[in-house]
Structure formats: structure tokens, C-alpha cells
Amino acid sequence: VKIRVADIDAPEVGSPRCSYEADLGAKATQRLHQLVNAGPFEVRAIGDRDEDRYGRKLRVLIRNGRSLGDQLVSEGLARTWTGRREPWC
């Protein structure tokens, strides 16, 4: 099952629009892997949509009451999701 971390806007890694986005996306991906592998976490649905237009489940990852997405935001590796993507370049 593919999951989109629903509470963040992260840089693209598949089709970055500039080298800054590519570098930040690689760092965000690496950090998310570290956070996910650091121990158990909960996967929660958010809002009233179950999937995005690509069929990915929209979920928030929670550990000890804190969103892993919020952790990425606090580290400058993502933005809080506002309902639309913003450019990174």
C-alpha cells in the first residue's frame, strides 16, 4: 500500500525542478527513513479523503503524540500542508 504523508508538502525527488529541490528532497527522504525506522508509530487517517488522485492512502504518522511530518517541518525539510503545493525553487 502506498501512503502519502498527508500533513506535509515535501520536495519532489522523482522530478525536482532545480538542484535545491533535489538536494532537499534527498535529505527529507533520508530523514523520514530514519524517523520511521526509529521505532513503532501509528498511522492515522486525516480529514475526509482516504486517497489522493494517484491512489495513495492519505495518512499521518504519529509517534508519542507527535507527527513525524511535523518533525520534518521543524527541521526545515518539509512544509506544513496547506491544501496546495508550493514551489521549492
DSSP file (Angstrom, degrees, kcal/mol; ACC not computed):
  #  RESIDUE AA STRUCTURE BP1 BP2  ACC     N-H-->O    O-->H-N    N-H-->O    O-->H-N    TCO  KAPPA ALPHA  PHI   PSI    X-CA   Y-CA   Z-CA
    1    1 A V              0   0    0      0, 0.0     2,-0.4     0, 0.0    55,-0.1   0.000 360.0 360.0 360.0 128.0    0.0    0.0    0.0
    2    2 A K        -     0   0    0     53,-0.2    55,-2.9     2,-0.0     2,-0.4  -0.723 360.0-162.9 -88.6 137.6    1.4    3.4   -1.0
    3    3 A I  E     -a   57   0A   0     -2,-0.4     2,-0.5    53,-0.3    55,-0.2  -0.960  12.6-153.5-123.2 136.9    1.0    6.2    1.6
    4    4 A R  E     -a   58   0A   0     53,-3.1    55,-2.1    -2,-0.4     2,-0.9  -0.952  29.3-122.6-103.4 124.9    1.3    9.9    1.2
    5    5 A V  E >   -a   59   0A   0     -2,-0.5     3,-1.1     1,-0.2    55,-0.2  -0.572  31.8-161.3 -67.8 107.8    2.3   11.7    4.4
    6    6 A A  T 3  S+     0   0    0     53,-3.0    -1,-0.2    -2,-0.9    54,-0.2   0.580  73.6  59.8 -79.9 -13.4   -0.8   13.9    4.4
    7    7 A D  T 3  S+     0   0    0     52,-0.4    74,-1.7    73,-0.1     2,-0.3   0.349 100.4  59.0-100.2   9.3    0.2   16.7    6.7
    8    8 A I  E <   -E   80   0B   0     -3,-1.1     2,-0.5    72,-0.3    72,-0.2  -0.931  61.8-143.7-135.1 159.6    3.3   17.9    4.8
    9    9 A D  E     -E   79   0B   0     70,-2.9    70,-2.3    -2,-0.3    -3,-0.1  -0.977  34.7-175.2-115.0 109.8    4.4   19.3    1.5
   10   10 A A        -     0   0    0     -2,-0.5    68,-0.2    68,-0.2    15,-0.1  -0.742  31.5 -91.3-108.3 155.0    7.9   17.8    0.8
   11   11 A P        -     0   0    0      0, 0.0     2,-0.2     0, 0.0    -1,-0.1  -0.296  48.0-104.5 -61.6 146.8   10.3   18.5   -2.0
   12   12 A E        +     0   0    0      1,-0.1    13,-0.3     3,-0.1    14,-0.1  -0.494  34.2 178.6 -73.0 139.6   10.0   16.3   -5.1
   13   13 A V  S    S+     0   0    0     -2,-0.2    -1,-0.1    12,-0.1    13,-0.1   0.651  78.7  52.7-109.1 -27.3   12.6   13.6   -5.5
   14   14 A G  S    S+     0   0    0      1,-0.2    -2,-0.1     0, 0.0     8,-0.0   0.887 130.2   9.7 -76.7 -40.5   11.3   12.0   -8.7
   15   15 A S  S    S-     0   0    0      7,-0.0    -1,-0.2     0, 0.0    -3,-0.1  -0.486  79.3-178.6-139.0  65.0   11.0   15.2  -10.8
   16   16 A P        -     0   0    0      0, 0.0     3,-0.1     0, 0.0    -3,-0.1  -0.340  22.6-145.3 -66.1 149.9   12.7   18.0   -8.9
   17   17 A R  S    S+     0   0    0      1,-0.1     2,-0.3    -5,-0.1     3,-0.0   0.547  77.2   8.4 -94.5  -9.2   12.6   21.4  -10.7
   18   18 A C  S  > S-     0   0    0      1,-0.1     4,-2.1     0, 0.0     5,-0.1  -0.971  81.1 -98.9-160.4 169.2   16.0   22.6   -9.5
   19   19 A S  H  > S+     0   0    0     -2,-0.3     4,-2.7     1,-0.2     5,-0.2   0.839 119.1  58.2 -66.5 -32.4   19.1   21.3   -7.7
   20   20 A Y  H  > S+     0   0    0      2,-0.2     4,-2.7     1,-0.2     5,-0.2   0.937 108.5  45.2 -61.5 -45.9   18.0   22.9   -4.4
   21   21 A E  H  > S+     0   0    0      2,-0.2     4,-2.7     1,-0.2    -2,-0.2   0.902 112.9  51.2 -64.4 -40.5   14.7   20.8   -4.5
   22   22 A A  H  X S+     0   0    0     -4,-2.1     4,-2.0     2,-0.2    -2,-0.2   0.933 113.3  44.4 -61.7 -46.5   16.6   17.7   -5.5
   23   23 A D  H  X S+     0   0    0     -4,-2.7     4,-2.1     2,-0.2    -2,-0.2   0.927 116.2  45.6 -64.8 -45.8   19.1   18.1   -2.6
   24   24 A L  H  X S+     0   0    0     -4,-2.7     4,-2.8    -5,-0.2    -2,-0.2   0.889 111.5  53.5 -66.1 -38.3   16.4   19.0    0.0
   25   25 A G  H  X S+     0   0    0     -4,-2.7     4,-2.5   -13,-0.3    -1,-0.2   0.897 108.2  49.8 -62.4 -40.7   14.2   16.1   -1.3
   26   26 A A  H  X S+     0   0    0     -4,-2.0     4,-2.3     2,-0.2    -1,-0.2   0.914 112.7  47.1 -64.4 -42.4   17.1   13.6   -0.8
   27   27 A K  H  X S+     0   0    0     -4,-2.1     4,-2.5     2,-0.2    -2,-0.2   0.908 112.5  49.5 -64.9 -41.8   17.7   14.9    2.8
   28   28 A A  H  X S+     0   0    0     -4,-2.8     4,-2.6     2,-0.2    -2,-0.2   0.905 111.4  49.4 -64.2 -41.8   14.0   14.8    3.6
   29   29 A T  H  X S+     0   0    0     -4,-2.5     4,-2.2     2,-0.2    -2,-0.2   0.935 112.2  47.4 -62.8 -46.9   13.7   11.2    2.3
   30   30 A Q  H  X S+     0   0    0     -4,-2.3     4,-2.0     1,-0.2    -2,-0.2   0.918 113.6  47.9 -61.0 -43.6   16.7   10.1    4.3
   31   31 A R  H  X S+     0   0    0     -4,-2.5     4,-2.6     2,-0.2    -1,-0.2   0.897 109.4  52.4 -67.1 -40.2   15.4   11.8    7.4
   32   32 A L  H  X S+     0   0    0     -4,-2.6     4,-2.8     1,-0.2     5,-0.2   0.911 107.9  52.4 -62.4 -40.8   11.9   10.3    7.0
   33   33 A H  H  X S+     0   0    0     -4,-2.2     4,-2.2     1,-0.2    -1,-0.2   0.922 110.1  49.0 -58.5 -43.7   13.5    6.8    6.7
   34   34 A Q  H  X S+     0   0    0     -4,-2.0     4,-0.5     2,-0.2    -2,-0.2   0.930 112.9  46.8 -61.5 -45.7   15.4    7.4   10.0
   35   35 A L  H >< S+     0   0    0     -4,-2.6     3,-0.9     1,-0.2     4,-0.2   0.922 113.4  47.5 -64.0 -44.7   12.3    8.6   11.8
   36   36 A V  H >< S+     0   0    0     -4,-2.8     3,-0.8     1,-0.2    -1,-0.2   0.880 114.2  47.3 -64.3 -38.4   10.2    5.7   10.5
   37   37 A N  H 3< S+     0   0    0     -4,-2.2    -1,-0.2    -5,-0.2    -2,-0.2   0.468  89.9  85.2 -84.2  -0.8   12.9    3.1   11.5
   38   38 A A  T << S-     0   0    0     -3,-0.9    -1,-0.2    -4,-0.5    -2,-0.1   0.560 106.9 -64.2 -79.0  -7.3   13.4    4.6   14.9
   39   39 A G  S <  S-     0   0    0     -3,-0.8    -1,-0.2    -4,-0.2     0, 0.0  -0.894  79.5 -22.0 149.5-178.1   10.6    2.6   16.4
   40   40 A P        +     0   0    0      0, 0.0     2,-0.3     0, 0.0    -3,-0.0  -0.207  55.7 172.6 -61.1 147.0    6.8    2.0   16.5
   41   41 A F        -     0   0    0     22,-0.1     2,-0.4    23,-0.0    22,-0.2  -0.960  28.6-115.2-148.1 163.9    4.5    4.6   15.2
   42   42 A E  E     -B   62   0A   0     20,-3.7    20,-3.1    -2,-0.3     2,-0.6  -0.806  15.6-145.4-104.2 143.3    0.8    4.9   14.5
   43   43 A V  E     -B   61   0A   0     -2,-0.4     2,-0.4    18,-0.2    18,-0.2  -0.949  25.1-175.5-109.4 117.4   -0.7    5.5   11.0
   44   44 A R  E     -B   60   0A   0     16,-2.9    16,-2.8    -2,-0.6     2,-0.1  -0.904  25.0-124.3-118.8 141.4   -3.8    7.7   11.2
   45   45 A A  E     -B   59   0A   0     -2,-0.4     2,-0.4    14,-0.2    14,-0.2  -0.464  29.1-153.8 -70.9 153.0   -6.3    8.8    8.5
   46   46 A I    >   -     0   0    0     12,-0.7     3,-0.5     3,-0.4    12,-0.1  -0.995  46.8 -18.5-133.9 138.5   -6.7   12.5    8.3
   47   47 A G  T 3  S-     0   0    0     -2,-0.4    -2,-0.0     1,-0.2    11,-0.0  -0.184  98.1 -58.1  66.8-159.2   -9.7   14.5    7.1
   48   48 A D  T 3  S+     0   0    0     -3,-0.0     2,-0.5     2,-0.0    -1,-0.2   0.409 107.7  89.5-105.3   0.8  -12.5   13.1    5.0
   49   49 A R    <   -     0   0    0     -3,-0.5    -3,-0.4     1,-0.1     9,-0.1  -0.858  49.1-172.7-100.5 133.3  -10.4   11.9    2.0
   50   50 A D  S    S+     0   0    0     -2,-0.5     8,-2.4     1,-0.2     2,-0.3   0.810  70.2  20.3 -88.8 -34.2   -9.0    8.4    2.1
   51   51 A E  B     -C   57   0A   0      6,-0.3     6,-0.2   -48,-0.1    -1,-0.2  -0.918  69.3-126.3-135.7 157.2   -6.8    8.5   -1.0
   52   52 A D    >   -     0   0    0      4,-2.2     3,-1.9    -2,-0.3     6,-0.0  -0.352  49.4 -86.9 -90.1-177.6   -5.2   11.1   -3.3
   53   53 A R  T 3  S+     0   0    0      1,-0.3    -1,-0.0     2,-0.1    -2,-0.0   0.624 128.3  56.8 -68.9 -11.1   -5.7   11.2   -7.1
   54   54 A Y  T 3  S-     0   0    0      2,-0.1    -1,-0.3     0, 0.0     3,-0.1   0.340 120.0-106.0 -98.8   5.0   -2.8    8.7   -7.5
   55   55 A G  S <  S+     0   0    0     -3,-1.9     2,-0.3     1,-0.3   -53,-0.2   0.536  72.7 142.3  84.4   6.9   -4.4    6.1   -5.2
   56   56 A R        -     0   0    0    -55,-0.1    -4,-2.2     1,-0.1    -1,-0.3  -0.620  57.0-112.7 -81.1 140.1   -2.0    6.7   -2.3
   57   57 A K  E     -aC   3  51A   0    -55,-2.9   -53,-3.1    -2,-0.3     2,-0.8  -0.534  25.1-131.9 -69.8 133.7   -3.6    6.5    1.2
   58   58 A L  E     +a    4   0A   0     -8,-2.4   -12,-0.7    -2,-0.2     2,-0.3  -0.806  45.6 154.1 -90.2 112.5   -3.6    9.9    2.9
   59   59 A R  E     -aB   5  45A   0    -55,-2.1   -53,-3.0    -2,-0.8     2,-0.4  -0.946  40.9-137.2-141.5 157.4   -2.2    9.3    6.4
   60   60 A V  E     - B   0  44A   0    -16,-2.8   -16,-2.9    -2,-0.3     2,-0.6  -0.946  21.4-139.3-112.6 137.4   -0.4   11.0    9.2
   61   61 A L  E     - B   0  43A   0     -2,-0.4     7,-3.1   -18,-0.2     8,-0.5  -0.877  24.1-170.9-101.0 122.7    2.4    9.1   11.0
   62   62 A I  E     +DB  67  42A   0    -20,-3.1   -20,-3.7    -2,-0.6     2,-0.4  -0.942  14.8 174.7-122.2 132.4    2.4    9.6   14.8
   63   63 A R  E >  S-D   66   0A   0      3,-2.7     3,-1.9    -2,-0.4   -22,-0.1  -0.991  77.7 -11.5-134.0 128.2    4.9    8.6   17.4
   64   64 A N  T 3  S-     0   0    0     -2,-0.4     3,-0.1     1,-0.3    -1,-0.1   0.856 129.6 -54.1  52.9  39.1    4.5    9.6   21.1
   65   65 A G  T 3  S+     0   0    0      1,-0.2     2,-0.4     0, 0.0    -1,-0.3   0.494 117.6 107.0  79.2   3.6    1.7   12.0   20.2
   66   66 A R  E <  S-D   63   0A   0     -3,-1.9    -3,-2.7     3,-0.0     2,-0.3  -0.940  70.5-119.6-121.0 138.8    3.7   13.9   17.6
   67   67 A S  E  >  -D   62   0A   0     -2,-0.4     4,-1.4    -5,-0.2    -5,-0.2  -0.529   9.8-145.0 -71.5 133.4    3.5   13.8   13.8
   68   68 A L  H  > S+     0   0    0     -7,-3.1     4,-1.8    -2,-0.3    -1,-0.2   0.823 104.6  58.3 -66.1 -30.1    6.7   12.6   12.0
   69   69 A G  H  > S+     0   0    0     -8,-0.5     4,-2.3     2,-0.2    -1,-0.2   0.909 101.9  52.7 -63.3 -42.5    5.7   15.2    9.3
   70   70 A D  H  > S+     0   0    0      1,-0.2     4,-2.7     2,-0.2    -1,-0.2   0.854 105.3  56.1 -61.0 -33.7    5.8   17.9   11.9
   71   71 A Q  H  X S+     0   0    0     -4,-1.4     4,-1.3     2,-0.2    -1,-0.2   0.927 107.2  48.0 -62.9 -44.7    9.3   16.7   12.8
   72   72 A L  H  <>S+     0   0    0     -4,-1.8     5,-2.7     1,-0.2     6,-0.7   0.903 111.8  50.6 -62.0 -40.8   10.4   17.2    9.2
   73   73 A V  H ><5S+     0   0    0     -4,-2.3     3,-1.8     1,-0.2    -2,-0.2   0.931 108.0  51.9 -61.8 -46.0    8.8   20.6    9.1
   74   74 A S  H 3<5S+     0   0    0     -4,-2.7    -1,-0.2     1,-0.3    -2,-0.2   0.764 109.4  51.1 -63.8 -24.0   10.6   21.6   12.3
   75   75 A E  T 3<5S-     0   0    0     -4,-1.3    -1,-0.3    -3,-0.2    -2,-0.2   0.381 117.7-112.7 -93.1   3.0   13.9   20.5   10.8
   76   76 A G  T < 5S+     0   0    0     -3,-1.8    -3,-0.2    -4,-0.2    -2,-0.1   0.676  88.1 113.2  77.7  17.6   13.3   22.6    7.6
   77   77 A L  S   <S+     0   0    0     -5,-2.7     2,-0.3    -6,-0.2    -4,-0.2   0.474  81.0   9.5-101.0  -4.1   12.9   19.5    5.4
   78   78 A A        -     0   0    0     -6,-0.7     2,-0.3   -68,-0.2   -68,-0.2  -0.945  69.8-120.5-159.1 172.1    9.2   20.0    4.6
   79   79 A R  E     -E    9   0B   0    -70,-2.3   -70,-2.9    -2,-0.3     2,-0.2  -0.883  37.7 -95.6-118.9 155.1    6.3   22.5    4.9
   80   80 A T  E     -E    8   0B   0     -2,-0.3   -72,-0.3   -72,-0.2     2,-0.3  -0.524  50.1-106.8 -65.5 135.5    3.0   22.1    6.6
   81   81 A W        +     0   0    0    -74,-1.7    -1,-0.1    -2,-0.2     4,-0.1  -0.493  39.2 176.6 -69.1 126.9    0.4   21.0    4.1
   82   82 A T        -     0   0    0      2,-0.5    -1,-0.1    -2,-0.3     3,-0.1   0.350  62.8 -86.0-111.8   2.1   -2.0   23.9    3.3
   83   83 A G  S    S+     0   0    0      1,-0.1     2,-0.3     0, 0.0    -2,-0.1   0.307 106.4  55.5 108.5  -7.8   -4.0   22.2    0.6
   84   84 A R  S    S-     0   0    0    -75,-0.0    -2,-0.5     2,-0.0     2,-0.1  -0.991  82.9-105.5-154.5 151.0   -1.8   23.0   -2.4
   85   85 A R        -     0   0    0     -2,-0.3    -4,-0.0    -4,-0.1   -76,-0.0  -0.439  29.2-157.3 -74.4 147.4    1.8   22.5   -3.4
   86   86 A E        -     0   0    0     -2,-0.1     2,-0.1     0, 0.0    -1,-0.0  -0.928  27.5 -98.3-121.2 149.3    4.2   25.5   -3.4
   87   87 A P        -     0   0    0      0, 0.0     0, 0.0     0, 0.0     0, 0.0  -0.361  20.8-162.3 -69.1 147.6    7.4   25.7   -5.5
   88   88 A W              0   0    0      1,-0.1   -68,-0.0    -2,-0.1     0, 0.0   0.555 360.0 360.0 -99.1 -15.3   10.7   24.9   -3.8
   89   89 A C              0   0    0    -69,-0.1    -1,-0.1   -68,-0.0   -70,-0.1   0.422 360.0 360.0 -97.2 360.0   12.8   26.6   -6.5
